[in-house]
């Protein structure tokens, strides 16, 4: 794991630690770290389960943001370069 995986867009303020955008950003960075870990250790099933739980939390937050404010949702998806939930 030689890459720097900090996913902190400059437009997401650190003062808004509890905002939906900051939580999704935090979960995205954790998902990327766990994905790289699982590339090396494919049979680490407890990490797989943790990844599924984090991905589910992020999905629920994205659905919530989509229902509340679609403009913020589209901006966040574009900044993090992830696709939205189906």
N, C-alpha and C positions, 0 to 999 in steps of 0.2 A: 504494500500500500504506500506507494511513493507519491501519489498525487495529493494535492491540497484540496480537500473536499468541502471547503467552507462555502455554503450557498447562502450568502447574505447580500441580496440586492441593496443598493444604496438607497433606494426609494422607500424601503421598509425600515421605519425608524426603530431604533433599539428601545426607545422609551415606551413603545407600544408592545410590551412583552406578552400581553394576553390577547392581542388581537388575532383574528382568524388568519390573517396573512402571515404573521410571525410564527404562529403555530404550524401552519402548512409548510413554511420555509424550514422550520426546525425538523419536522417529520421527513421532509424531502432529503435533507442532509443525512439523517439517520438511515433512511432507506438506501441511499447511495453507498454509505459505508458498509452496511450489512450486505448489500449485493456484492461488493468487492470481496468481503470476507467469505461469502458463500461460493464465489468463484474459486477460491483457494481451498476451502473446506466444504466440499459438497455434501458430506454426510452429517453435518452439524444440524441436527433436526431441531434442537431447541432454539437456535438462531433463526431457522426457517420459520418457526412458529412466532417468534418475536417480530420477524419481518412482516408476516401476514397480519398480525395485530396492529402494527404501526400503519401499514398500508390501508387497513380498514378504517382506522381513526382519521387518516388523511382524506379518505374517500368521503366519509361522513361530513367532515368539515367543508370539503369542496361542494358537496351537494347543498349544504346549508347556505354557503356563500352564493351559490348559483340562484337559489330561491330568493335570497334577500336583496342582492345587488349584483346584477349581471355585469355591469361595467367593471367593478372591482374584481370580479371573478375572471373576466377576460384579461385584465391587466396582469393579474397574478399568474395565470396560466402562461401568458406570453413571457413574463420575466423569468419564471422558473424553467421554462422550456419543457413542460410536461403536458400530457394530454389529459383532458377532463374525464370524469367518470362517465360510463356509458349510460 
